[in-house]
């Protein structure tokens, strides 16, 4: 039996980094029954889990990554829920259009998910331009997210 969801849209959470510290993210969208989440992640590295009040100044334009992720890190407590800000506005925190570059066909695709259910693919649209500037269309597990963020924030 799956555990009860301990998060919702607008939940801020801490992701442990290697070798130490934490990054923060916010749940922007979630599948109706959980499992798949669109999360925005930010570039500050915290030595300990920050207070919720520190999240007030973040906006979508401050995100260093927007990822489609599995929720196991949230469900199993590996990622601590920091809390929810009272002024959460889902219209500000949009589901992005993702990009995919197909290795064998060399096609570039725009990948569009349902804004109310990030597990539901709406469209794959071929385009005649490079999509490398878009977030990659991939579902990341929680350990993969920790690795990506650790690498990214160790460069800073």
C-alpha positions in Angstrom: 0.0 0.0 0.0 1.3 3.4 -0.9 1.9 6.0 1.8 -0.4 9.0 2.2 0.9 12.0 0.3 2.8 14.4 2.6 3.1 17.2 0.0 0.9 19.2 -2.3 1.3 21.9 -4.9 3.2 24.7 -3.3 5.1 22.5 -0.8 8.8 23.5 -0.4 11.3 20.8 0.4 15.0 20.2 1.0 17.1 17.9 -1.2 20.3 16.6 0.4 23.5 17.3 -1.6 26.8 15.5 -1.9 29.1 15.8 -0.1 27.0 18.0 2.2 24.3 20.7 2.4 20.9 21.1 0.9 19.2 22.5 -2.1 15.5 23.6 -2.1 12.7 22.8 -4.4 9.0 23.5 -4.7 6.2 21.3 -6.0 4.7 23.2 -8.9 2.5 20.4 -10.2 1.6 16.9 -9.2 -0.3 14.0 -10.7 -3.7 13.6 -9.0 -2.6 10.6 -7.0 1.0 11.5 -6.7 4.0 9.7 -8.1 5.0 12.3 -10.7 5.8 15.9 -9.8 7.0 19.0 -11.7 9.4 20.8 -9.3 11.4 24.0 -9.6 14.9 23.9 -8.0 17.1 26.8 -6.9 20.8 27.5 -6.8 21.5 28.3 -3.2 23.3 25.7 -1.2 22.3 25.6 2.5 24.4 24.0 5.2 21.2 23.0 7.1 17.6 22.8 6.1 16.4 26.4 5.8 13.4 28.0 7.4 10.3 28.4 5.2 10.7 32.2 5.5 13.8 32.0 3.3 11.6 30.7 0.4 9.5 33.9 0.1 12.0 35.6 -2.2 12.2 32.8 -4.7 10.4 33.2 -8.0 10.2 30.9 -11.1 12.9 33.0 -12.9 15.3 32.1 -10.1 15.1 28.4 -10.8 18.2 26.6 -12.0 16.3 23.5 -13.1 12.7 22.5 -13.6 12.4 18.8 -13.5 9.8 16.1 -13.9 10.5 13.8 -10.9 9.2 10.8 -9.1 8.0 11.6 -5.6 9.7 8.8 -3.6 12.2 11.1 -1.9 9.2 13.1 -0.6 7.1 10.1 0.4 9.9 8.2 2.1 11.2 11.2 4.0 14.6 11.4 2.3 13.6 14.9 1.3 12.2 16.9 4.2 9.1 19.0 3.6 9.8 22.6 4.7 6.2 23.8 4.4 3.9 25.9 2.3 3.8 29.6 1.9 0.3 31.2 2.3 0.4 33.1 -1.0 1.1 30.1 -3.3 -0.2 31.0 -6.8 0.0 28.0 -9.3 -0.5 30.4 -12.3 3.0 31.8 -11.6 4.6 28.4 -11.4 3.8 26.9 -14.8 4.4 23.5 -16.3 7.2 24.2 -18.8 7.4 22.8 -22.3 10.1 20.2 -22.3 12.5 19.3 -25.1 13.7 16.0 -26.5 16.5 15.4 -29.1 16.1 11.9 -30.6 19.4 10.3 -31.0 18.6 8.0 -33.9 16.4 10.2 -36.0 18.0 13.6 -35.1 14.5 15.0 -34.6 13.9 17.8 -32.1 10.6 17.6 -30.3 8.6 19.9 -28.0 7.0 17.8 -25.2 3.8 19.1 -23.6 2.2 17.7 -20.5 -1.2 18.3 -19.1 -0.9 21.3 -16.7 -3.2 19.5 -14.2 -1.5 16.1 -14.5 2.2 15.9 -15.3 1.9 12.2 -15.9 -0.3 12.8 -19.0 1.5 13.6 -22.2 -0.5 16.0 -24.4 1.7 16.3 -27.4 5.1 15.7 -29.0 5.6 18.4 -31.6 8.5 18.1 -34.1 10.4 21.4 -34.6 13.1 22.6 -36.9 15.3 24.1 -34.2 17.6 23.0 -31.4 15.7 22.3 -28.1 18.8 22.0 -25.9 17.8 25.3 -24.2 14.6 23.6 -22.8 14.4 21.4 -19.8 15.1 17.8 -20.9 12.1 15.5 -21.1 13.0 12.8 -18.6 11.6 11.4 -15.4 14.2 11.7 -12.7 14.2 9.5 -9.6 15.1 11.1 -6.3 18.7 9.9 -6.3 19.2 11.2 -9.9 17.9 14.6 -8.8 20.3 14.6 -5.8 23.2 13.8 -8.2 22.2 16.4 -10.8 21.8 19.2 -8.2 25.0 18.2 -6.4 27.0 18.4 -9.6 25.3 21.7 -10.6 25.8 23.3 -7.2 29.4 22.0 -6.7 30.3 24.1 -9.8 29.1 27.3 -8.2 
